[in-house]
Amino acid sequence: QVQLVESGGGLVQPGGSLRLSCAASGSILSLYHMAWYRQAPGRQRDLVASITSDGYTNYADSVKGRFTISRDNAKRTVYLQMDNLKPEDTAVYYCNAHHRIFANDYWGQGTQVTVSS
């Protein structure tokens, strides 16, 4: 089992940047594929970016070229660098861990990102 804690959210102006962090504990991070999801008020939770245990990445079309996901297994941390932020990026961002063998899913508590002038 893994516990996830997100941090780094906040209020930023359009065009600004934020870096989200997801700190994992309780298990070896390299056993998990990791991802960031987001959920805006009244909307479903959507995949933003993912990174496999081998480091392969995937992005939602809406964030390609602006967001970068990365992981540091030694630090048990996953990052989401968000640049050129837009008001439509406003949402609660959640970290997800998916066990690469047993397919268990774990979620963090979320961190709020608000993009507004």
C-alpha positions in Angstrom: 0.0 0.0 0.0 1.2 3.5 -0.8 0.2 6.9 0.7 0.3 10.0 -1.5 0.5 13.6 -0.4 0.2 16.4 -3.0 1.6 19.9 -2.6 2.5 23.0 -4.6 -1.0 24.2 -5.6 -2.1 27.8 -5.3 -3.2 30.9 -7.1 -1.4 32.0 -10.2 -2.0 34.5 -12.9 -2.6 33.4 -16.5 0.7 32.6 -18.2 2.4 31.8 -14.9 3.9 28.5 -13.6 3.5 26.1 -10.8 5.2 22.8 -9.9 3.1 20.2 -8.1 4.8 17.5 -6.0 3.4 14.1 -5.0 5.3 12.5 -2.1 4.8 8.8 -1.7 5.3 6.6 1.3 4.7 3.1 2.4 6.0 1.3 -0.7 8.6 1.3 -3.4 7.6 4.0 -6.0 9.2 2.1 -8.9 6.5 -0.5 -8.5 3.9 2.0 -9.6 2.8 3.8 -12.7 2.0 7.4 -11.7 -0.3 10.0 -13.0 -1.9 13.4 -12.3 -5.6 13.9 -12.7 -7.7 17.0 -12.3 -11.3 17.8 -11.5 -13.0 21.1 -12.0 -16.3 21.9 -10.2 -19.2 20.1 -11.7 -17.0 18.0 -14.0 -15.5 14.5 -14.0 -12.0 13.7 -13.0 -9.7 13.7 -16.1 -6.3 12.4 -16.8 -3.7 15.2 -17.2 -0.4 13.3 -17.5 1.0 9.9 -16.7 4.4 8.3 -16.4 5.1 4.6 -16.3 7.5 2.9 -14.0 9.9 2.9 -16.9 9.6 6.6 -17.5 7.3 6.7 -20.5 5.0 9.7 -20.5 1.6 10.6 -21.8 -0.3 13.9 -21.8 -3.8 15.1 -22.4 -4.0 17.1 -25.6 -5.0 20.2 -23.6 -1.7 20.3 -21.7 0.8 19.1 -24.3 3.7 21.4 -24.6 2.8 23.2 -21.4 3.0 20.5 -18.7 5.8 18.1 -17.9 5.5 15.1 -15.6 8.6 13.5 -14.0 9.5 11.2 -11.2 12.4 10.6 -8.8 12.1 7.1 -7.5 14.9 7.6 -5.0 13.0 10.6 -3.5 9.7 8.8 -3.9 8.3 11.9 -5.5 6.4 12.7 -8.7 6.3 16.2 -10.2 4.0 18.1 -12.5 5.6 21.2 -13.9 2.9 23.5 -15.3 3.8 26.4 -17.5 1.8 28.9 -19.4 -1.2 28.3 -17.2 -4.6 29.1 -18.4 -7.9 29.8 -16.5 -9.2 26.5 -17.8 -6.5 24.7 -15.9 -8.2 25.7 -12.7 -9.1 22.5 -10.8 -8.2 20.2 -7.9 -5.2 18.1 -9.0 -4.9 14.6 -7.7 -1.9 12.2 -7.7 -2.6 8.6 -8.6 -0.5 5.5 -8.2 -1.3 2.3 -10.1 0.5 -0.9 -9.2 2.1 -2.2 -12.3 1.4 -5.9 -11.4 -1.6 -6.0 -9.1 -3.4 -3.0 -10.6 -4.3 -1.5 -7.2 -5.1 2.3 -7.4 -4.3 4.9 -4.7 -5.1 8.5 -4.6 -3.9 11.6 -2.8 -6.2 14.2 -1.2 -5.7 16.7 -3.9 -4.3 20.2 -4.2 -6.1 23.2 -5.6 -4.8 25.1 -8.6 -6.5 28.4 -9.4 -5.5 30.4 -12.5 -7.0 33.9 -12.4 -6.0 37.5 -12.8 
